[in-house]
């Protein structure tokens, strides 16, 4: 069945809103033509993309209800993700670009080999794990902070053989910094990680308070940082800062969404965050937050590629879907224009990961319709009027109610398959 609507659509090349009449069939845009927009008083954007999160069926629908129609899952467990991957997106769940369990060194930061982590000191075992993930259908490979350089290099080489990119979280690494990772062939640096070590080799995220303060209290040296950023840009490295992850752990920067999300899924996450909160070292988080902002601003200033991501539901109060709106605000604080921040959560990751990015014919009909102009103030992305998922128009409140039932259906289906 075909459906035709006229919308005031953001042109992702020109940063202007233009009247467009789009025709949708079977969830995809099949036609887009010019139309008058003088009587249109809402603003249409491509569906948002969270480029760093850890999605699960139980709360996947919360992303969509906040306008996040696609996600990049940066390490998980293929079997747990199966309900989202094998069935594909629904009107209530996002498209998923995903990595299987992270590949870490010994001892693993999250324990030994498990459903979410593979730990090894063997290059051969690491190559075999990449091959296993390829067979599972993983979109990319994720490596973690305790993996030794020679093993990481083996992972990257094996991934390249299968034409997969490698993303790295190097926050805890004492063996591989950002420049080394770039030389090895790592393409994505999550949390801007490894860059601090390129400037301050003695730093890593597991330092105690006194040593962390000694390393970071004065901030990062600007000229040295600029040089590192230039080298990373030349190597084609892409940064995903996840500023909002760190900000949520600091009282002065903590953010609460205005979106009305009271669901069983959110309550279960809040219980998880409650367990984490006593272990947060706020002064260390503040220093890491400021360093990450400084790196983001420096990389932006030289034209480096930056993606918007949140690391939901890691840390505390990292609300699925909702927190991406906060990430956009923090990126603007780092110097990006509202349009550039929106690009970091739409067209740029869309082109990288094969998601809807320009609302062109052939793409999924995934849109966010907001009441205020987000090019004037990025906070306007929160004024959601409609969410269009696969061509279906939903009010956020109605979508959330339907999504909660979808969450239960997914959970029941997964548990049935485990019996």
Wavefront OBJ file of the C-alpha trace (Angstrom):
o trace
v 0.000 0.000 0.000
v 1.359 3.399 -1.006
v 1.231 6.421 1.278
v 2.056 10.006 0.303
v 2.877 12.865 2.703
v 4.250 16.396 2.311
v 6.868 17.350 4.885
v 9.361 20.123 5.642
v 12.510 17.987 5.261
v 16.060 18.877 6.249
v 18.430 18.702 3.293
v 21.535 17.011 4.732
v 23.785 18.634 2.125
v 22.610 22.250 2.248
v 21.414 22.617 5.869
v 18.047 23.973 4.748
v 14.497 22.781 5.222
v 12.693 22.109 1.959
v 9.162 21.085 1.134
v 9.111 17.502 -0.116
v 6.311 15.145 -1.027
v 7.442 11.610 -0.297
v 5.748 8.392 -1.328
v 6.271 5.291 0.811
v 5.604 1.670 -0.071
v 6.524 -1.403 2.010
v 8.368 0.749 4.512
v 10.683 2.423 1.999
v 10.635 5.761 0.222
v 9.954 5.185 -3.459
v 9.590 8.810 -4.591
v 10.565 12.282 -3.331
v 9.595 15.463 -5.179
v 9.665 19.187 -4.430
v 6.629 20.768 -2.790
v 5.724 24.153 -1.231
v 6.610 24.401 2.451
v 5.261 27.827 3.450
v 2.299 26.265 5.295
v 4.328 23.547 7.013
v 5.081 24.360 10.647
v 7.017 21.283 11.724
v 10.528 20.114 10.852
v 11.422 16.653 9.527
v 14.829 15.011 10.113
v 16.154 11.576 9.205
v 15.737 9.116 12.070
v 18.542 9.463 14.599
v 21.397 6.953 14.926
v 23.116 6.144 18.222
v 26.611 5.115 17.108
v 27.688 3.619 20.430
v 25.275 1.681 22.595
v 24.564 -1.813 23.898
v 21.039 -2.697 22.884
v 18.963 -5.610 24.163
v 15.465 -6.748 23.156
v 14.088 -5.817 26.558
v 14.626 -2.084 26.085
v 15.172 -1.784 22.313
v 11.812 -0.116 21.834
v 12.797 2.784 24.089
v 15.286 3.945 21.446
v 12.605 4.172 18.765
v 10.191 6.009 21.032
v 12.847 8.749 21.414
v 13.376 9.044 17.651
v 16.455 6.798 17.467
v 15.557 4.499 14.599
v 18.992 2.870 14.129
v 21.808 1.881 16.476
v 25.383 0.643 16.348
v 25.743 -2.012 19.027
v 29.378 -1.853 20.152
v 29.754 -5.389 21.567
v 27.098 -7.714 22.874
v 26.046 -11.315 22.621
v 24.788 -12.575 19.267
v 22.304 -15.001 20.794
v 20.746 -12.315 22.975
v 20.575 -9.943 20.018
v 18.990 -12.579 17.781
v 15.368 -11.369 18.198
v 16.421 -7.947 16.898
v 18.734 -9.173 14.164
v 16.997 -12.146 12.616
v 13.551 -10.531 12.451
v 14.864 -7.169 11.323
v 13.433 -3.861 12.512
v 9.772 -3.495 13.385
v 7.689 -0.320 13.845
v 8.928 -0.422 17.457
v 12.594 -1.440 17.285
v 15.662 0.060 15.594
v 17.826 -1.188 12.770
v 20.933 -2.753 14.357
v 24.545 -2.627 13.127
v 26.347 -4.855 15.581
v 29.475 -6.373 17.025
v 29.494 -9.678 18.898
v 31.419 -10.060 22.165
v 34.437 -7.809 22.655
v 37.929 -9.243 22.242
v 40.034 -8.422 25.297
v 43.340 -9.396 26.881
v 43.983 -11.347 30.075
v 42.720 -10.706 32.665
v 39.657 -9.290 30.960
v 38.299 -6.011 32.246
v 34.889 -7.680 32.528
v 36.219 -11.013 33.730
v 37.268 -14.008 31.663
v 35.740 -15.357 28.495
v 31.947 -15.156 28.712
v 28.862 -14.373 26.652
v 29.955 -10.743 26.294
v 33.747 -10.955 26.301
v 36.451 -13.142 24.782
v 39.835 -12.940 26.520
v 43.096 -14.215 25.104
v 46.836 -13.697 24.771
v 46.990 -15.871 21.635
v 47.049 -14.399 18.141
v 45.640 -17.635 16.728
v 42.766 -17.732 19.221
v 42.004 -14.098 18.414
v 41.900 -14.820 14.680
v 39.593 -17.784 15.292
v 37.282 -15.583 17.366
v 37.074 -13.068 14.516
v 36.209 -15.927 12.160
v 33.480 -17.113 14.554
v 31.989 -13.620 14.717
v 32.084 -13.352 10.933
v 30.118 -16.606 10.730
v 27.573 -15.168 13.167
v 27.102 -12.217 10.784
v 28.735 -9.467 12.853
v 28.911 -6.052 11.173
v 32.253 -5.111 12.757
v 34.726 -6.213 15.457
v 35.303 -4.600 18.866
v 38.597 -4.809 20.793
v 39.147 -3.818 24.387
v 41.740 -2.228 26.643
v 43.817 -5.153 27.888
v 44.440 -6.703 24.490
v 48.165 -6.723 23.699
v 49.425 -4.934 20.601
v 50.467 -8.034 18.676
v 47.117 -9.721 19.348
v 45.191 -6.587 18.374
v 47.160 -6.458 15.145
v 46.181 -10.074 14.434
v 42.524 -9.185 15.044
v 42.691 -6.210 12.681
v 44.416 -8.210 9.962
v 41.839 -11.002 10.187
v 38.968 -8.514 10.212
v 40.375 -6.757 7.148
v 40.521 -10.120 5.388
v 36.748 -10.312 5.876
v 36.275 -6.606 5.051
v 35.180 -5.681 8.552
v 36.214 -2.560 10.457
v 37.618 -2.698 13.984
v 36.543 -0.392 16.808
v 38.618 -0.026 19.986
v 37.942 1.039 23.550
v 41.441 1.826 24.845
v 40.529 3.683 28.041
v 42.213 1.049 30.199
v 45.052 0.196 27.820
v 48.670 0.365 28.939
v 50.023 -1.229 25.754
v 48.209 0.444 22.848
v 47.586 4.165 22.461
v 45.561 5.894 19.744
v 48.451 6.435 17.347
v 49.554 2.825 17.670
v 45.985 1.634 17.096
v 45.733 3.802 13.997
v 48.975 2.353 12.611
v 47.661 -1.151 13.235
v 44.520 -0.292 11.281
v 41.873 0.372 13.932
v 39.309 2.678 12.321
v 37.049 3.722 15.213
v 38.151 5.011 18.624
v 35.277 4.716 21.097
v 35.122 7.333 23.897
v 37.991 9.174 22.098
v 40.083 6.528 23.812
v 43.824 6.076 23.495
v 44.402 9.752 22.710
v 45.185 10.646 26.317
v 47.768 7.824 26.399
v 49.334 9.223 23.202
v 49.955 12.430 25.162
v 50.410 11.045 28.696
v 51.706 7.442 28.441
v 51.364 6.831 32.196
v 47.614 7.509 32.197
v 44.835 4.941 31.986
v 41.307 4.950 33.345
v 42.045 2.526 36.205
v 44.503 4.827 37.973
v 43.744 5.779 41.547
v 42.506 9.271 42.349
v 45.905 10.776 43.185
v 47.665 9.481 40.065
v 44.732 10.434 37.818
v 44.786 13.949 39.236
v 48.522 14.249 38.622
v 48.050 13.226 34.972
v 44.938 15.173 34.017
v 44.453 18.062 36.428
v 45.982 20.596 34.073
v 44.150 19.380 30.993
v 45.831 18.281 27.765
v 48.636 20.226 26.110
v 46.998 21.948 23.137
v 49.769 21.832 20.535
v 50.601 18.196 21.254
v 46.905 17.304 21.089
v 46.525 19.082 17.756
v 49.461 17.103 16.343
v 47.996 13.777 17.497
v 44.620 14.705 16.038
v 46.207 15.559 12.686
v 47.897 12.155 12.572
v 44.675 10.367 13.434
v 42.739 12.295 10.817
v 45.373 11.439 8.194
v 44.927 7.768 9.115
v 41.158 8.039 8.596
v 40.287 7.464 12.255
v 36.713 8.193 13.376
v 35.918 9.281 16.944
v 32.808 8.496 18.980
v 33.219 10.668 22.106
v 30.201 9.482 24.215
v 30.394 12.734 26.183
v 26.971 12.118 27.698
v 28.161 8.864 29.288
v 30.713 10.742 31.393
v 28.465 13.768 32.015
v 25.703 11.679 33.566
v 28.093 10.612 36.342
v 28.758 14.220 37.400
v 26.182 16.222 39.355
v 27.030 19.520 37.652
v 26.454 18.063 34.185
v 23.715 15.518 34.919
v 20.726 15.729 32.586
v 17.150 14.506 32.959
v 15.042 14.112 29.849
v 11.707 15.825 29.402
v 10.405 12.831 27.450
v 7.802 10.905 29.498
v 9.335 7.425 29.695
v 7.998 5.459 32.664
v 8.059 1.815 31.632
v 8.979 -1.545 33.105
v 12.079 -1.572 30.897
v 13.237 1.792 32.237
v 12.591 0.763 35.830
v 14.783 -2.309 35.410
v 17.599 -0.152 34.027
v 17.234 2.282 36.906
v 17.739 -0.622 39.303
v 20.945 -1.495 37.420
v 22.186 2.108 37.649
v 21.391 2.152 41.356
v 23.921 -0.652 41.855
v 26.589 1.194 39.856
v 26.187 4.655 41.402
v 28.116 4.055 44.694
v 31.211 2.994 42.733
v 31.509 6.158 40.634
v 34.520 8.369 41.334
v 33.089 11.740 40.390
v 36.347 13.716 40.404
v 37.966 11.244 38.013
v 34.848 11.338 35.841
v 34.984 15.141 35.728
v 38.598 15.129 34.556
v 37.872 12.478 31.934
v 34.800 14.393 30.766
v 36.773 17.610 30.324
v 39.611 15.811 28.516
v 37.108 14.108 26.208
v 35.501 17.466 25.432
v 38.917 18.973 24.705
v 39.751 16.116 22.321
v 36.368 16.395 20.596
v 36.781 20.139 20.061
v 40.307 19.684 18.733
v 39.283 16.941 16.309
v 36.335 18.989 15.100
v 38.543 22.026 14.499
v 40.716 20.094 12.030
v 37.757 18.526 10.240
v 37.940 15.052 11.791
v 34.919 12.758 11.620
v 32.864 12.575 14.824
v 29.875 10.332 15.575
v 27.178 10.810 18.212
v 26.935 7.940 20.693
v 25.929 7.402 24.315
v 27.116 3.968 25.555
v 23.581 3.316 26.819
v 22.955 1.654 29.280
v 26.496 1.777 30.718
v 27.287 4.098 33.579
v 24.263 5.695 35.232
v 21.103 7.363 33.925
v 22.041 6.662 30.316
v 18.464 6.644 29.058
v 18.032 4.598 25.845
v 17.305 6.867 22.924
v 16.736 9.910 25.068
v 20.399 10.435 25.942
v 21.349 10.905 22.293
v 19.599 14.290 22.442
v 21.928 15.243 25.298
v 24.928 14.050 23.276
v 23.963 16.471 20.508
v 23.875 19.325 23.029
v 27.335 18.442 24.322
v 28.736 18.231 20.795
v 27.475 21.775 20.213
v 29.317 22.807 23.381
v 32.466 21.427 21.710
v 32.030 23.785 18.771
v 29.824 21.899 16.317
v 26.902 23.820 14.870
v 23.439 22.345 15.529
v 23.396 21.114 11.924
v 26.803 19.457 12.276
v 25.699 17.782 15.496
v 22.592 16.477 13.737
v 24.794 15.200 10.894
v 26.853 13.261 13.443
v 23.675 11.384 14.385
v 22.131 11.007 10.924
v 23.864 11.339 7.562
v 27.467 10.647 8.610
v 26.845 7.326 10.448
v 24.105 6.550 7.956
v 26.608 6.487 5.119
v 29.162 4.573 7.189
v 26.797 1.862 8.385
v 24.216 1.663 5.611
v 21.309 3.238 7.486
v 18.764 5.778 6.267
v 20.608 9.090 6.082
v 19.030 11.436 3.520
v 15.476 10.111 3.152
v 16.128 9.392 -0.519
v 14.225 6.885 -2.684
v 15.205 3.354 -1.768
v 15.901 4.180 1.871
v 13.806 3.134 4.851
v 11.121 5.695 5.656
v 12.474 6.574 9.123
v 11.941 10.183 10.230
v 11.649 12.358 13.307
v 9.208 15.285 13.084
v 9.881 18.052 15.623
v 7.854 21.169 16.492
v 10.732 23.660 16.643
v 13.622 24.394 14.302
v 16.665 22.394 15.529
v 19.038 24.442 13.358
v 18.367 27.416 15.614
v 18.821 25.485 18.859
v 19.770 21.826 19.032
v 17.577 21.361 22.122
v 14.648 21.490 19.681
v 15.312 17.848 18.758
v 13.434 17.025 21.971
v 10.222 18.684 20.738
v 9.140 15.485 19.003
v 5.715 15.635 17.357
v 5.775 12.447 15.272
v 8.094 9.513 14.752
v 7.950 7.801 11.363
v 9.267 4.234 11.443
v 9.125 2.200 8.269
v 6.585 4.638 6.863
v 4.231 4.345 9.851
v 3.438 7.570 11.704
v 3.375 7.430 15.511
v 2.919 9.901 18.325
v 5.713 9.308 20.863
v 3.293 8.421 23.661
v 1.355 5.957 21.523
v 4.545 4.442 20.173
v 5.864 3.949 23.672
v 2.698 2.130 24.764
v 2.870 -0.170 21.746
v 6.595 -0.596 22.204
v 6.178 -1.858 25.757
v 4.039 -4.716 24.478
v 6.587 -5.344 21.733
v 9.286 -5.539 24.430
v 7.327 -8.230 26.257
v 6.720 -10.165 23.040
v 10.442 -10.115 22.200
v 11.384 -11.259 25.700
v 8.889 -14.091 25.670
v 10.037 -15.213 22.214
v 13.699 -15.255 23.248
v 13.037 -17.267 26.414
v 10.908 -19.753 24.495
v 13.802 -20.356 22.108
v 16.159 -21.075 25.004
v 13.952 -23.858 26.384
l 1 2 3 4 5 6 7 8 9 10 11 12 13 14 15 16 17 18 19 20 21 22 23 24 25 26 27 28 29 30 31 32 33 34 35 36 37 38 39 40 41 42 43 44 45 46 47 48 49 50 51 52 53 54 55 56 57 58 59 60 61 62 63 64 65 66 67 68 69 70 71 72 73 74 75 76 77 78 79 80 81 82 83 84 85 86 87 88 89 90 91 92 93 94 95 96 97 98 99 100 101 102 103 104 105 106 107 108 109 110 111 112 113 114 115 116 117 118 119 120 121 122 123 124 125 126 127 128 129 130 131 132 133 134 135 136 137 138 139 140 141 142 143 144 145 146 147 148 149 150 151 152 153 154 155 156 157 158 159 160 161 162 163 164 165 166 167 168 169 170 171 172 173 174 175 176 177 178 179 180 181 182 183 184 185 186 187 188 189 190 191 192 193 194 195 196 197 198 199 200 201 202 203 204 205 206 207 208 209 210 211 212 213 214 215 216 217 218 219 220 221 222 223 224 225 226 227 228 229 230 231 232 233 234 235 236 237 238 239 240 241 242 243 244 245 246 247 248 249 250 251 252 253 254 255 256 257 258 259 260 261 262 263 264 265 266 267 268 269 270 271 272 273 274 275 276 277 278 279 280 281 282 283 284 285 286 287 288 289 290 291 292 293 294 295 296 297 298 299 300 301 302 303 304 305 306 307 308 309 310 311 312 313 314 315 316 317 318 319 320 321 322 323 324 325 326 327 328 329 330 331 332 333 334 335 336 337 338 339 340 341 342 343 344 345 346 347 348 349 350 351 352 353 354 355 356 357 358 359 360 361 362 363 364 365 366 367 368 369 370 371 372 373 374 375 376 377 378 379 380 381 382 383 384 385 386 387 388 389 390 391 392 393 394 395 396 397 398 399 400 401 402 403 404 405 406 407 408 409 410 411 412 413 414 415 416 417 418 419
